[in-house]
Amino acid sequence: MTSLRIPTLTTDRLILRAPKLEDFEHWAAFFASPRAVHERGMMERAAAWRVWASDVGIWTLRGYGPFGVELRDSGAYVGEVGIYEPDGYPGPELGWFVIPKAEGKGYAAEAAGAVMIWARRNFGWDSLINIIDPKNARSIALGLRLGGKIDPDAVGEDPGDVVIIHDLRGLA
């Protein structure tokens, strides 16, 4: 296990910071809604807590994890973007979600771009992956818009997952 300070990243509109306990309320609401069907699936609160706490714990165990994302101008929470790698994953995954009222504003793309640069600078990784349910057209489109390429031979978490590879070598 590592002892670390979770960094704070900033973009033009966003602050990416350590997860806070109050973030869970947004997370639980999102994953209780039909919008989560093609993310990790809808979850009852107790299951959502276990998954969220596990994701947050990745920071201590691996030195990376999810960032809470908020607006710089108001501090309003808009979602979560970060690097996930539970045991058995094929590699570090760049993942995201935004709360419904923040969708369509480019926040996930802006935050994901900052995380990719941070990962390259801090870990020297050449790539990150996205593992996306094939029915999640919005996330697939975002992965491609971020410069990723679908690798039809790559292994995801479930059969049929779309795996997008992001080449980080051109990032600062």
C-alpha positions in Angstrom: 0.0 0.0 0.0 1.1 3.5 -0.7 0.8 6.7 1.2 0.0 9.5 -1.1 -1.6 12.9 -1.6 -4.3 12.9 -4.3 -3.4 15.7 -6.7 -5.8 18.4 -7.8 -5.9 19.1 -11.5 -7.5 22.1 -13.1 -8.7 22.9 -16.6 -10.3 26.0 -18.0 -13.7 25.2 -16.4 -13.1 22.3 -14.0 -11.4 21.2 -10.8 -10.5 17.5 -10.5 -10.0 16.7 -6.9 -9.9 13.9 -4.3 -13.2 12.2 -3.9 -15.3 13.5 -1.0 -17.9 11.6 1.0 -20.7 13.9 -0.2 -19.8 12.9 -3.8 -21.4 9.5 -3.0 -24.9 11.1 -2.9 -24.5 12.1 -6.6 -22.9 8.8 -7.5 -25.7 6.8 -5.8 -28.4 8.8 -7.5 -26.8 8.4 -10.9 -26.4 4.6 -10.5 -30.0 4.3 -9.2 -31.2 5.8 -12.5 -31.8 4.3 -15.9 -28.9 6.4 -17.2 -26.6 3.9 -15.5 -27.9 0.9 -17.4 -25.0 1.0 -19.9 -22.4 2.2 -17.4 -22.0 -0.3 -14.6 -25.7 -1.1 -14.4 -28.3 0.2 -12.0 -27.5 -0.4 -8.4 -29.3 -0.2 -5.1 -27.6 2.2 -2.6 -25.8 -0.5 -0.6 -24.2 -2.0 -3.7 -23.4 1.5 -5.0 -21.6 2.2 -1.8 -19.4 -0.9 -2.1 -18.5 -0.1 -5.7 -17.8 3.6 -5.0 -15.7 2.9 -1.9 -13.7 0.3 -3.8 -13.1 2.8 -6.6 -12.0 5.4 -4.1 -9.7 2.9 -2.4 -7.8 2.3 -5.6 -6.0 5.6 -4.8 -4.3 4.1 -1.8 -3.6 0.7 -3.4 -2.4 1.8 -6.9 -1.7 5.5 -6.6 -4.4 6.5 -9.0 -8.2 6.4 -9.1 -11.3 8.6 -9.7 -11.3 12.3 -9.3 -14.4 14.2 -8.2 -15.1 16.8 -10.9 -16.6 20.2 -10.0 -17.0 23.5 -11.8 -14.3 26.1 -11.1 -16.7 29.0 -11.0 -19.3 27.6 -8.6 -17.9 24.4 -7.0 -20.9 22.5 -8.2 -20.3 18.7 -8.6 -20.6 17.5 -12.1 -19.3 13.9 -12.1 -16.3 11.7 -11.8 -13.4 11.0 -14.2 -10.3 8.9 -13.5 -8.4 5.8 -13.8 -9.8 2.5 -12.7 -8.1 -0.9 -12.4 -9.9 -3.4 -10.3 -8.2 -6.8 -9.9 -8.5 -8.8 -13.1 -8.8 -5.8 -15.4 -6.7 -5.9 -18.6 -5.0 -2.6 -17.7 -5.6 0.9 -16.4 -9.0 2.2 -17.7 -9.9 5.8 -18.3 -13.5 6.1 -17.2 -16.1 8.8 -16.6 -19.6 9.8 -15.8 -21.4 13.1 -15.4 -24.6 13.8 -13.6 -27.6 14.2 -15.9 -27.8 18.0 -15.6 -24.1 18.3 -16.7 -24.4 16.1 -19.8 -23.7 17.5 -23.2 -21.4 20.4 -22.0 -18.1 18.8 -22.7 -17.1 18.3 -19.1 -16.2 14.6 -19.4 -14.0 15.3 -22.4 -12.3 18.2 -20.7 -11.6 16.2 -17.5 -10.6 13.1 -19.4 -8.0 15.1 -21.4 -6.5 16.4 -18.2 -6.4 12.9 -16.7 -4.6 11.5 -19.8 -1.9 14.2 -19.6 -1.5 13.6 -15.8 -1.2 9.8 -16.4 1.4 10.2 -19.0 3.5 12.7 -16.9 3.2 10.8 -13.7 3.4 7.2 -14.7 5.0 7.3 -18.2 2.3 5.1 -19.6 2.1 4.8 -23.3 -1.7 4.0 -23.3 -4.9 3.9 -21.5 -8.0 1.9 -22.4 -11.8 2.5 -22.2 -14.0 -0.6 -21.6 -17.5 0.4 -22.8 -20.8 -1.5 -23.1 -21.5 -1.7 -26.9 -24.9 -0.1 -26.3 -23.3 3.0 -24.7 -23.0 5.0 -27.9 -22.3 8.3 -26.1 -19.3 6.9 -24.2 -18.0 5.2 -27.4 -18.3 8.5 -29.2 -16.5 10.3 -26.4 -13.7 7.8 -26.4 -13.2 8.3 -30.2 -13.5 12.1 -29.9 -10.6 11.9 -27.3 -8.5 10.3 -30.0 -8.9 6.7 -29.1 -9.1 3.8 -31.5 -11.3 0.8 -31.2 -9.3 -2.4 -30.9 -11.6 -5.3 -31.9 -9.1 -7.8 -30.6 -8.6 -6.3 -27.1 -10.2 -8.0 -24.1 -12.7 -6.1 -22.1 -14.5 -7.0 -18.9 -17.5 -8.7 -20.5 -17.9 -10.4 -23.8 -18.8 -7.9 -26.5 -17.3 -4.9 -24.7 -15.9 -2.2 -26.9 -12.3 -1.5 -26.0 -10.8 1.8 -27.1 -7.1 2.4 -26.8 -5.7 5.8 -26.2 -2.1 6.4 -27.3 -0.6 8.8 -24.7 2.9 9.0 -26.2 2.1 12.4 -27.9 1.0 14.0 -24.7 3.3 16.3 -22.6 
